[in-house]
């Protein structure tokens, strides 16, 4: 059982979202940027009830329902000590599963949107458009009057259409389908949430490098001059409060693909790493 340090509270976790980046850290793919000594905890996103309050965190109280993030990779647990300034109040209309899934996808989507600075009426293509970050991002874009081409599997076309997105199935001749969907005006920006092949696709479509954004293909982005803004560019309590309001108001829906008990964390990651889920996978301690 953790003890709260100065400025910290202990949260009894009710839900903790898992993210592809957690799997990347565990596998060692990003070890040069995020070295980890094992054994190690996992996860940043969490929601729960304040169980103890440390010195300097008196603005919080035992029993408060909160959501937020832990930078120490410790959220996937029954209890976690976290700085009170990394938490915000959980609105009653937001479920625990959604609250525990919100920070990573919301901050990443917020940063990606800001990176390409879309204007109302512009056309933006998004890869992995029905995934955890993608499903949040496309709704932020359409809410701003942007025409969105959502690259995803055909099985997700109905969900994308429901949220005002033009679905474009991935696969052979994707470029042709994108050009047809875009029409004469072309595509103004592309946000990649999947891999380097989409950056090459963006270049072939004539999109300017400063309007190409990726959260995963950092090496290829450096080669072509694309943007690589990530969650760290939008990790702030004020931004989290703005994202929570979007969800609480119903402007943004976070689909929950699956919820697993904490003792099935390996099964949860096995499903996540298939990269075919619509929305978020959540752990329930």
N, C-alpha and C positions, 0 to 999 in steps of 0.2 A: 504494500500500500504506500503510494508516494506521499510525501509531506510537502505542503506548499512553501516555496521559498518567498523571499521578499517580492511583493507585487504579483504573486501568483495565487491561483485558486486550484483546488483539486476538483476535477469534473468526473462524475460517475457517468460513463459513456453510455448513451442509448443507441447511437448509430455512428458508424465510421465508414466513410466512402473509401473505395479503393480506386487507384488510378494507374494507367499504363506506366507512369513515371516510377511508381513504387516497384514495378517489375523490372524496369530498366536499372534502377539502383541495385536491386537484389542480384541481378544477373551479371553486373559489372560492366555493362555497356557504357555507362557514363562515369566510370570510376575515376577518370582523370579530373572531372569536374566535381564529383560528389563521392569522394572516397569514404568507405564504411568499414569499420572493424566489426567482424562477426564474433559472437551472436549480436544481433541488433534488432531494435524495434522497427516498426514500419508505419508509414502513413502520416498524413498531415490533417486531413479533414475530420471533424468530429462535431457531435452535438450531444448534449446531455444536461445533467442537473448538477449545480454546484454543491459539493459535499463538504468542502472545508475552505476557509479563507485565510490567506497569509497576511503578514504585516504589510501595509501599503496598498492593499487591494480591497479596502473597506467599502468601496463603491459597489462591490458585489456582496451577495448575501447567500447563505445556505438555502437551497431550494430554488434558486434562480434557474430558469430554463434558458440555455445559451447554445450558441453555435459559433464555430470559428476554426482556427487552425493551430497546429503545433509545429514549430520548425525543427523539432528534435527527432522526428521519425518515431513518435511514440503513441500515435492516436489509436492504433488498432489494439486496444486493450480495454479492460473493464474500467480502469481509472487512470487518469493522466493529470499531471501537474502542468499547468499552462499559464502564461502571463495573462492577467485579466484584460490587458489592452489588446489582446488578440481574439477577444470574444465579443459578441453582440447578443442582444436579447433574441430569443427564438419567438417569432410571432405564433400565436396559438393556432392559426389556420394553416401553418406549414407543418407537415408531418415530420416525424423524427427521421425517417429514411431520406427525405428530401433535404432536411436541415443538415444532416451529416454528410451530404454529398455536395454541398453548395460551393465551398470556397475554391477548391482547385479549378473546377470547370468554369466557374464564374470569373475568377481572376484571369485565367488563361484566355477566355473568350474576350474579356474586356481589353486586355493588352493587344490581342490580335486585331480586334476591330480598330483600336486607336492607331495601330501601326500603319494601316492602309488608308485611314481617314476617309471612308466612303461618304459621298454626298447623296442626298435624296435623288432618285432617278438613275443613279449609276447601276451597273451590273457587276456583281461580285460572284466569283465561283468559289466554292468551299469543298475541299476533299474530306472524306470521312464525315459527311454532313449529318449523319444520324447517330454518331457516337456521343460519348459523354460531353466533350467540349463542343463538338459540332452542333449537337441539338440545341445547346444553349446559345451558341454564336449565331446560328441562322435566325433565331427568333429576335436577337438583338438587332440584327441587320434589317430584317423586315419591319421591325418596329420603328426604324429610322427612315423608312421609305425607300430602302435599297431593294433592287431586284436581285434575287439570290438564285443561283444555279447550284443545286445541291447534288454533289457527286456521291452516290451511295449505291447499295444493292437495290435491285428491283423490288425486293420485299419491303423496303422502307419508303417506297414512292408514296404510298397513301398517307403516311405520317408527315412527310415533307409537304405534300400538297395541302394537307389540313392546316399547316402553319404558314401558308403563303409562299412556299418555296417551289421553284421549278425543278422537279427531280430529273437527274441525268444519270442513267446507270453507268457504272464503270465497266471496263472491258475493252475489247478490240474496237478501234476507231472512235475512242472517246473524244478525240479532238474534233472529229466531224460532228458528233452529236452536240458538243458544246457550242461550236460555231453556229449550228442550226438553231439551237435554243437561244443563243445570244441575239441573233438577227444582225441587221446592218450596223447597229451601233457597236458591236463587238463587246469584249469583256474588259472592264476597267481595272480590275484587281483580282488576285487569286490568293486565298488563304489555304495553306496546306497543313493538314493535321495527320498526315499518313506517312509520306516518304518522299525521297528526292526525285522520283520520276515525275511528280506533279510540278516541281520547280522547272524541270526541262519542258514539260508541257506548257507551262505558263510562258516561257521564253518563246516557244514555237508559235504561241498565239499572239505574240507581239506585245505582251504586257511589260511595262517598264519595271526594271528590277526593284525600284523603291516602292512599288505597289504589289510586290510579291512578298508574302509573309509565311514563314514556317515555324512550327513549334517543335519539329523533330529532325529535320534534315540540315543540321548546322553546317556541316562541311561543304555541302553543295551550295548552300546559301552564301557562304563566304566566297566561293568561286565566282558566283554570278552577281554578287552585290545585293542579294535579297535581305529582307528584314528578318530578325529572329527574336522579336520581343516575346517574352514568356511571362509566366505567372509572377515572377519577381518584379516585373514592371508595373504590376497592378495589385501588389500585396500591401494593402493598407486598410485600416479599420474603417475609414470613411468610404472607401470603395466597396468594402464588404457590406456596409449598411445600405448603400445604393442598390447593390445586387439583391440583397434580402428583400428590399421593398419591391423590386421588380417581380420577384417570385411570389411574395405575399399578396400583391395586388392582382395576380393572375396574368400579368403581361408576359411572363416567362413560365413555361412548364418544364419541369425536370422529370423526364420519364425514368422510372425505376425498372431496370431490366430484371434484376434478381436481388433477393436478400438472403444472406447466409448467416447461420449462427457462427460465432467466433471460432468455435472448434472445427469448423469446416473452411478455414481460411485458405487452405491449399486448393480445395475445390473451387472456391470463388476466383482465385487467380487463374486456375486452369481455364475457366470460362472466359475471363477477361482477356487472356492471351490468345484466344481464338480470333479476337478483333472483329467480331460480328455482332456485338450487342448493340441494341438501340437504347441509349441512355446509360444510366449508372448501375453499378453493382455495389451493394452495401453490406457491411458486416453488422450484425446485431449481437452485442455482448449479452 
